[in-house]
Amino acid sequence: MALNFTVDDGILVIQGGGNWNFGEMKKTLKEAVRALGDRRAAGVLFDDRNSGFTGHHEDFNDMARFRKMLADRIGTKMAVVVSDDLHFGLARMSSAIHSFYGIDIEPFRDREEARQWLSEQHQ
């Protein structure tokens, strides 16, 4: 699988790599929720810098609905770290779609800035 996760200081950290799809993301999020047990993550940091992902508009809507179902376990904030303009644009599109479902997604090019944003949102 091109996605794996850890929980670091209360933040669910998902590491992307290679080609992945939303089915794999859903599976990863379900596994993360199980691994959290009775804990709740303060948000998600998705490091997608080494990914070849491109999606379709309909997939983003489906993912947003799925993500909303998990909001009580993994929070409503997600920082996405990207390395190029295409993925920055995809993250912005995802942000616009997710906002309709109460999920706040912000793209970043720097992982530490992304982590700082998540930390500021949850103090």
BELVENUR-V86208 format. One record per backbone hydrogen bond with DSSP energy under -0.5 kcal/mol. CO is the residue of the C=O (numbers start at 0). NH is the residue of the N-H. If there is no record, write none. Layout:
CO & NH
CO & NH
This chain:
1 & 16
3 & 14
5 & 7
5 & 12
7 & 10
9 & 41
9 & 42
10 & 7
10 & 12
11 & 13
11 & 44
12 & 5
13 & 15
13 & 46
14 & 3
17 & 51
20 & 24
21 & 25
22 & 26
23 & 27
24 & 28
25 & 29
26 & 30
27 & 31
28 & 32
29 & 33
30 & 34
31 & 35
32 & 36
33 & 36
35 & 38
42 & 11
43 & 45
43 & 78
44 & 13
44 & 46
45 & 47
45 & 80
46 & 15
47 & 50
49 & 17
55 & 58
55 & 59
56 & 60
57 & 61
58 & 62
59 & 63
60 & 64
61 & 65
62 & 66
63 & 67
64 & 68
65 & 69
66 & 69
67 & 70
69 & 72
69 & 73
70 & 74
72 & 40
75 & 103
76 & 43
77 & 105
78 & 45
78 & 80
79 & 81
79 & 107
80 & 47
83 & 87
84 & 88
85 & 89
86 & 90
87 & 91
88 & 92
89 & 93
90 & 94
91 & 95
92 & 96
93 & 97
94 & 98
95 & 99
96 & 99
97 & 100
97 & 102
98 & 101
102 & 104
103 & 77
105 & 79
107 & 81
109 & 113
110 & 114
111 & 115
112 & 116
113 & 117
114 & 118
115 & 119
116 & 120
117 & 121
118 & 121
119 & 122
